[in-house]
Amino acid sequence: MSIENFKFRIYELMIQRELPDALLYILTEAQEHTSADTSLNQVSSGIKHAVKSGLIKPNSVNVDNGGGKYDLGKTHVESNIPGAKLHVHDPFNRSEEHNSTVKSSTTGKADYVGMHNVLNVIKEPAHREQALHQVKSFMKPKTGIAHITVYEGDKSGNSRMSKADKGRGSSWQEHRATSTYVPEVKKVFPDSTHNVTAKGGHIIIKQK
């Protein structure tokens, strides 16, 4: 089996919930800098935007992929949008049991899937692709949308470790403009099946 076919099979197993998150990270190349220390006890700007702009609808199922260890985003969504539920999936900051429950209840069922300030803290392209596949696995067929935001830093493209600040540990930062992630996004969400738009620091993915 080729490496590409092996990777595709791993993604299939992940989407089918037959591969625990921990094992997935062992089978793919090791992520040099994890995002465990980047979780902040605050509502992400991406979640705030999703609520304010109406990306998250009443009585909807929603997932925050890589949403961290805290539930402020969940509380913000569920207290501001009637009937909306937000589930947080995070392989570094939530237990395997928690993540498994989220996957079993929301895979292929989410009306909205957000991934905020995640791609910018992942050094390896393969792991960024893996995170995007996870987003895709949660989306409801035909109608589910995805919403991606990143911390752009100085936008220089000079990727490097950042110093610990603002209540978080040191972390890898890509320091890239949001638009530069679009080609990576389109590898997982190709033009033939999805519309990908990038505007104002937000990447919105809708199915055709």
C-alpha positions as CSV (number, residue, x, y, z in Angstrom):
1,M,0.0,0.0,0.0
2,S,1.3,3.4,-0.9
3,I,1.8,6.2,1.7
4,E,-1.0,8.2,0.2
5,N,-3.4,5.2,0.2
6,F,-2.4,4.5,3.8
7,K,-3.1,8.1,4.8
8,F,-6.5,7.9,3.0
9,R,-7.4,4.7,4.9
10,I,-6.5,6.4,8.2
11,Y,-8.8,9.3,7.3
12,E,-11.6,6.8,6.4
13,L,-11.2,5.1,9.8
14,M,-11.2,8.4,11.6
15,I,-14.4,9.5,9.8
16,Q,-16.0,6.2,10.6
17,R,-15.1,6.6,14.3
18,E,-13.1,3.4,14.3
19,L,-9.8,5.1,15.1
20,P,-9.3,6.9,18.4
21,D,-7.7,10.3,18.3
22,A,-4.6,9.2,20.3
23,L,-3.9,6.3,17.9
24,L,-4.4,8.6,14.9
25,Y,-1.6,10.9,16.1
26,I,0.7,7.9,16.6
27,L,0.1,6.5,13.1
28,T,0.7,9.8,11.4
29,E,4.0,11.7,11.6
30,A,4.6,13.1,15.1
31,Q,3.4,16.7,15.6
32,E,6.5,18.4,16.9
33,H,4.7,21.1,18.9
34,T,1.2,20.2,20.3
35,S,-1.5,22.8,20.8
36,A,-2.1,21.7,24.4
37,D,-0.7,25.0,25.8
38,T,-2.6,27.3,23.4
39,S,-6.0,26.9,25.0
40,L,-7.3,30.2,26.4
41,N,-10.1,30.7,28.9
42,Q,-12.1,32.9,26.6
43,V,-14.6,32.9,23.8
44,S,-12.8,32.8,20.5
45,S,-13.4,35.6,18.1
46,G,-14.4,33.0,15.5
47,I,-17.2,31.7,17.7
48,K,-18.3,35.3,18.5
49,H,-18.5,36.0,14.8
50,A,-20.4,32.8,14.1
51,V,-23.0,33.9,16.7
52,K,-23.2,37.5,15.6
53,S,-23.3,36.8,11.9
54,G,-25.9,34.0,12.0
55,L,-23.6,31.3,10.9
56,I,-24.9,29.3,13.8
57,K,-28.7,28.8,13.6
58,P,-31.4,28.2,16.2
59,N,-32.0,24.5,17.0
60,S,-28.8,23.5,15.3
61,V,-26.0,20.9,15.9
62,N,-22.6,22.6,16.0
63,V,-19.0,21.5,16.6
64,D,-15.9,23.5,17.7
65,N,-13.0,21.4,16.4
66,G,-9.9,22.1,18.5
67,G,-12.0,24.2,20.8
68,G,-9.7,23.8,23.8
69,K,-10.3,22.8,27.4
70,Y,-12.8,25.4,28.4
71,D,-16.6,25.7,27.8
72,L,-17.0,29.4,27.5
73,G,-17.6,29.1,23.7
74,K,-20.2,26.4,24.3
75,T,-21.9,28.6,26.9
76,H,-21.8,31.7,24.6
77,V,-23.5,29.8,21.8
78,E,-26.1,28.0,23.8
79,S,-27.1,31.1,25.8
80,N,-27.4,33.3,22.8
81,I,-29.0,31.1,20.2
82,P,-32.2,29.2,21.1
83,G,-32.0,25.5,20.9
84,A,-28.4,25.5,19.5
85,K,-25.9,23.0,20.8
86,L,-22.1,23.3,20.6
87,H,-19.9,20.3,21.1
88,V,-16.2,20.7,21.6
89,H,-13.8,18.2,20.1
90,D,-10.1,18.6,20.9
91,P,-7.6,15.6,20.9
92,F,-5.1,17.6,23.1
93,N,-7.3,19.2,25.6
94,R,-10.2,16.8,26.1
95,S,-10.3,13.2,27.2
96,E,-10.5,10.3,24.7
97,E,-13.9,9.4,26.2
98,H,-15.2,13.0,25.7
99,N,-13.9,13.1,22.1
100,S,-15.3,9.7,21.3
101,T,-18.8,10.8,22.6
102,V,-18.6,14.0,20.5
103,K,-17.6,12.0,17.4
104,S,-20.3,9.4,17.8
105,S,-23.1,12.0,18.3
106,T,-22.0,14.6,15.7
107,T,-20.1,12.9,12.8
108,G,-22.0,13.8,9.6
109,K,-24.7,15.7,11.6
110,A,-23.2,19.1,12.3
111,D,-24.9,22.2,10.7
112,Y,-21.8,24.3,11.6
113,V,-18.2,23.2,12.2
114,G,-15.8,25.8,13.4
115,M,-12.0,25.5,13.7
116,H,-10.5,28.6,15.2
117,N,-6.8,29.4,15.8
118,V,-5.8,25.8,15.1
119,L,-4.1,25.7,11.7
120,N,-1.7,28.5,12.7
121,V,-0.3,26.5,15.6
122,I,0.4,23.3,13.6
123,K,3.8,23.1,12.0
124,E,3.4,20.0,9.8
125,P,1.2,20.3,6.6
126,A,0.1,16.7,7.1
127,H,-1.4,17.5,10.5
128,R,-3.1,20.6,9.2
129,E,-4.6,18.4,6.5
130,Q,-5.6,15.9,9.1
131,A,-7.4,18.7,11.1
132,L,-9.3,19.7,8.0
133,H,-10.4,16.2,7.3
134,Q,-11.7,16.0,10.9
135,V,-13.7,19.2,10.2
136,K,-15.1,17.6,7.0
137,S,-16.1,14.5,8.9
138,F,-18.4,16.4,11.2
139,M,-20.3,18.3,8.4
140,K,-23.9,17.3,7.6
141,P,-24.1,16.2,4.0
142,K,-25.3,18.9,1.5
143,T,-26.1,21.6,4.1
144,G,-23.4,21.6,6.7
145,I,-20.9,24.5,6.6
146,A,-17.4,25.0,8.0
147,H,-15.9,28.2,9.3
148,I,-12.1,28.5,9.8
149,T,-10.2,31.4,11.3
150,V,-6.5,31.7,12.2
151,Y,-4.3,34.0,14.2
152,E,-2.2,35.7,11.5
153,G,0.6,37.1,13.7
154,D,2.8,39.5,11.7
155,K,1.7,37.9,8.4
156,S,5.3,37.5,7.3
157,G,5.2,33.8,6.7
158,N,8.2,33.6,9.0
159,S,6.9,30.6,11.0
160,R,8.5,30.1,14.4
161,M,8.0,29.4,18.1
162,S,6.3,32.2,20.0
163,K,7.0,33.2,23.6
164,A,4.5,32.4,26.3
165,D,2.1,35.2,26.7
166,K,-1.6,36.1,27.4
167,G,-2.0,33.2,29.8
168,R,-0.8,30.5,27.3
169,G,2.4,28.6,27.0
170,S,4.9,28.9,24.1
171,S,3.6,27.6,20.8
172,W,4.3,27.2,17.2
173,Q,2.9,30.1,15.1
174,E,2.7,30.1,11.3
175,H,2.5,33.9,11.0
176,R,0.6,33.7,7.7
177,A,-2.3,35.7,6.3
178,T,-5.6,33.9,6.2
179,S,-5.7,33.8,2.4
180,T,-2.5,31.7,2.3
181,Y,-4.3,28.7,3.9
182,V,-6.9,28.5,1.1
183,P,-4.9,26.2,-1.1
184,E,-4.5,23.8,1.8
185,V,-8.2,24.0,2.5
186,K,-9.0,23.3,-1.1
187,K,-7.0,20.0,-1.0
188,V,-9.6,18.7,1.4
189,F,-12.6,20.7,0.1
190,P,-12.0,20.9,-3.7
191,D,-13.8,23.3,-6.0
192,S,-15.6,20.4,-7.6
193,T,-17.7,19.8,-4.4
194,H,-17.3,22.9,-2.3
195,N,-17.3,26.6,-2.4
196,V,-14.5,28.1,-0.4
197,T,-14.4,31.9,0.3
198,A,-11.9,33.9,2.3
199,K,-12.9,37.4,3.4
200,G,-12.1,39.5,6.4
201,G,-10.0,36.9,8.1
202,H,-12.7,34.2,7.8
203,I,-12.7,31.1,5.6
204,I,-16.2,29.8,4.9
205,I,-16.8,26.4,3.3
206,K,-20.2,25.5,1.8
207,Q,-21.1,22.3,-0.1
208,K,-22.3,22.5,-3.7
